[in-house]
Amino acid sequence: MRTTRGRAIALGALATVAAVAAPAAAGAKTPVVKVGDDFFTPTDVSVKVDDKVNFKWLGENSNPHNVTLTKGPKKVKKKDFKSATGSIGVRFKPKFEKKGSYDFICTIHPTVMKMKVTVKK
């Protein structure tokens, strides 16, 4: 009886772990774009409609940077795709609701900091 109870507890624990892990495994992982001194990495990201992209400022930044949409699908508001400007602690995680191509720059370093997000259905 002791063994059966132990197995029941172990199976219950496994079922709980599986139930908690399943949604995370089933969903797509949010891509991370690093914002560093004069670069975005990666510079080309693909997501599906309604996905987000997490722009993450690196802790060692000494120069301020931003993420600013320069060109996107029709009827997309550029102001909805503009981050704050800063060097550390800035957070920007926009949601892409329309299919198409989104071109971004850092307005402080526009010739070297460019990247693209492609949104597919």
N, C-alpha and C positions, 0 to 999 in steps of 0.2 A: 504494500500500500504506500509505503514511503516513496518508493521508486516511481509509482504512477503519479503521485502528487507532484514530485519533483519534475517529472516530464511535463505535466500539465502547466506548471509555472514556467518552465523553460519555453514551451511552445507558445504560451501567452505572451511572454516577453519578446520572442521572435516575431510574432504577429504584430505587436505594437511597433517594433522597430521597422518592420516592413511597411506598415501603414504610414508611418511618419516619413520614411525615405522615399516611398513611391511617388508622391507629387513632385518632389525635387528632381527625381530622376526623369520623370515624364516630361517636365517643362524644359524649355531651352534655356541654356545659361546666358545671362546677360553679358554681351561682350564688353570688355574694358579697353578704353583708349587712354594711354598714358600721355599726360601733358607735361613735357619737360622743357628745359632750356633750349628753345628754338627747334622743337620737334614734337610731332604726334607719332605715337606708335601703337598699333599699326596705322598705316595711312589709308587703308582700304578695308571697309567692314561691310558685311552683308547680313541683313536681318529680315525678318518677316514683318508684315503689317501688324501694328500694335505692340511690337517689341520695343525695348528701350536699349540705349547705349549708355554706359557709365563712363563719363570722362573723369579721369582721376589725376589730380595734380600731384606730381612727385614731391616728396618732402625736401629734396635737396635743391629745389628751384631757388634761384636768386633773383631772377627777372620775373616781372608780372606777365601773365598770359591770359588769353580768353579764347572762347570757342564761339565763332560767329558764322551763321549761315550766309553764304553769298549767293547761292542759287539752289532752288528746290522745285518740287512739282508745283503746278498751278494751284492757286488758292491756299498755299502754305504761307503762314505769316512768319516773316523773318524774325520778328520780335519774340516769337515763341521758341526760337532756336538760337538764343544768345545768352551766354553765361556771364557771370560776373567776371571782373578782371582781378587777378591776384596771383600770388606766388605759392602760398601754402594754405590748405584748408578749404579751397573753393570746391563746391560740389555742383555737378551738373549731370542730370540723368534724363534727357528728353525722351519722350515717347514718339515713335514714328507711326502715324496713323494713315499716311497716304503712300501708295506705291510710287517708286521713282528714285531719282538720284538726288542726293543732297551734298552740296559742296561746302566745306567749312574752311575757315582760315582763323589765325590769330591776327586781329587787326593791328597789333603792335609789331608783329613779325610776318607780314603777309606774303613775302616772297619765299620764305623758307618753311613756314608752318601752314601746310595745306593737307587736307584729308577729305575722303569721300565715304558716305554711307549709302549703300544701295539697298532699297527696300523692295522685297518681292512678296507676292501673295502667298 
